Amino acid sequence: MLEIDLIEKCKNNDRKSQMRLYDMYCDGMYCISMRYVKNTNDAQDVMQEAFIKAFQKLDQFKAEVTFGAWLKRIVINKCLDFLKSKQQFQISIEETDLQLVADNSWKVDEDVDVSEVKNAIEELPEKYKYVLMLYLIEGYDHEEISQILGINNTTSRTHLLRGKQKLKMLLKEKDYGKGY
């Protein structure tokens, strides 16, 4: 069965179709939840809430993007809502707008592996960490990040640039990336 047909059945509250759609996406959405909330039970709860919201709002899905991308955004928003409720997530909207020098280089030393970069990202302040995660891992642009986080576009760019600088410093401090 095509995904579009499955979604149409889900819109009509067909429970078997909803379960099939859930089964198709639950593992990927759980991984996304874990990237943000870092706790198995919380990640499962957030993911479940996201699926419930997605099924409730399925009539708003217009197939302008893939269902997976639409659902992923709901999951990320639910994760951020969860973190806000736990007061683990704060972004300074008062960030001063400085002249940013575009630095599009994301080069790291060949000896640095992905897990080391992920661990270093975890050490960043939240305002930088979530912008970096949304930009690098989730693939959102600054306009989308600013909408998701409720910050302006310039703040998103500032946080990305500063987060990237801090990330490079963390990697250098650990003797991972001396070749920058």
N, C-alpha and C positions, 0 to 999 in steps of 0.2 A: 504494500500500500504506500502511495506517495505521501510525503510529509504534509502537503497541502490538504489532501483528503483527510488525513489524520487530524489535522488542526480543525478542519470544518466539523468533524464529528465531535471533537472536544468542545467546540463552541455550543453544541447541542447537548452538553452534559453527558456524553457517552463515557461512562466510567472506565470501560475497557480501553478505549482510545486514550483517555487521560493517563491511564497506567502505562500504556505503551510509550506515549510521549515522555512521560516521567522517566521510564527506564532508558530511553534513548539519551537523555541529557543529565541524569542525576550524578553520574560519576564526574563528568566535567565540571558541573556546577558546584559539586562538593569540593573539588580541588581549588576552585576560585574562592569559595568561602573560607577554606583553610588558609589561603594566602593572606587573608585579612584578619580573621578572628583568632587563629592559632590554637583553637581548642576544639577537639573532636565533637563534643556534645553541642557546643555553641554553633559550630559550623553546620552541623546537621539541622539544628533548629532554624538557623537563618536560611538555609537552603529550602527547608520545608515551607517556611513563611513566604519565600520568594515564589515557589511553585504555586502556593495557594493564591497569592496575588496575581500571578500570571494567568492562572485559570479563571480568576474572577474578571480580569481585564482583557481576556483573549479577544473580545470583540474590538478592542483598540489596536490589535495587531493587523497591520495593513500590508505586510510582506514587502515593505520598502527596503527592509534589511532581512537577513535570514532570521528564522525563529531563534536559533542559537544566540545570535548577537543581541536580539531583543531581550531574551531571557537573561543573558549574561549581565546586561545593564540593570535589570531588576535585582539580580543577585548582588551585584556590587553595591547598589543603593541600599539594599537591606543590610549588608555588612556594615556600611558606613553608618546607617541609622543605629545599628546595634552598638557599634563602637562609641558613637555619640552618647547613647543612653548609659554607657558604662564610663563616660567621661574620659575615654582613652584617646579621643580624637578631637583635636582643636586646631583650627587654622586661623591664623591672624589675618583678618581682613584689613587691618591697619598697616599692612606691609607697604613701606614707601616704594614708590615707583622710581627705580633707578634706570639709568641708561644701561641697557643690557648689550653685551657684546655677544653676538651669536657664536656659539661654540658647538658645532655639530659633530665634533669628534667624540665617539664613544669607544675609542681604541683602548684596549687593556693588554697588558703583558700576556704573552702566549701561555705562561705558567699558571694564570688565573683560571680556575674553572667556574662553571655556573653556580655551583653551590657556595663558593666563596663570595661571589658577588651578591647572591641572595642573602647570605648571612650578614654581609656589610650593609645591605639595604635595611635590614631589620634593626640595625643600630642607629639609623638616622632618626632625627626628630620627626614626629608624625606629619607635620606640615610638608616636609620634603619627601618622606617615605611614600605617602599615598599618591602624590603627584608623579613620582618616579614609577611606582607600580602601574598606575593607570596609563602612563605614557609608554613605558618600555615593555611591560608584560602584557597589558590588556590592549595596547595599540590605539588608544584614544588620542585625538588631537587636543590642542589647548582649548578650543571652543567647547568640546565635549567635556573636558576635565573641569572647566570653569562652571558648566551647568551642573555636573554631578556634585561638585564640592561646594557650590555656592560662592565661588570667588570670581574675581574678574580675570579676564584673559591675561593681562599683564602680570598679575600675581601668580598665575599658573606658570607662566614663562620664568618668572623670577625664582619661584620655588624649584622648578626643574633645574635651572642653571646652578643655583646654590646647592641643591641636593646632589647634583652631579659632581660639583667641586668637593663637597664633603665626602662623597662616596670614593672619589679618587684618593683623597687624603687618608681615609680609613684603610683602603687597600695598600697604600704606600706604608702606613704605619705597621702593617702586618707583614711587611717585606714581600708583598705579593706583586706589586705593580711599579717597580722602580723605573721601568722603561717609558713612562709617560712622557 
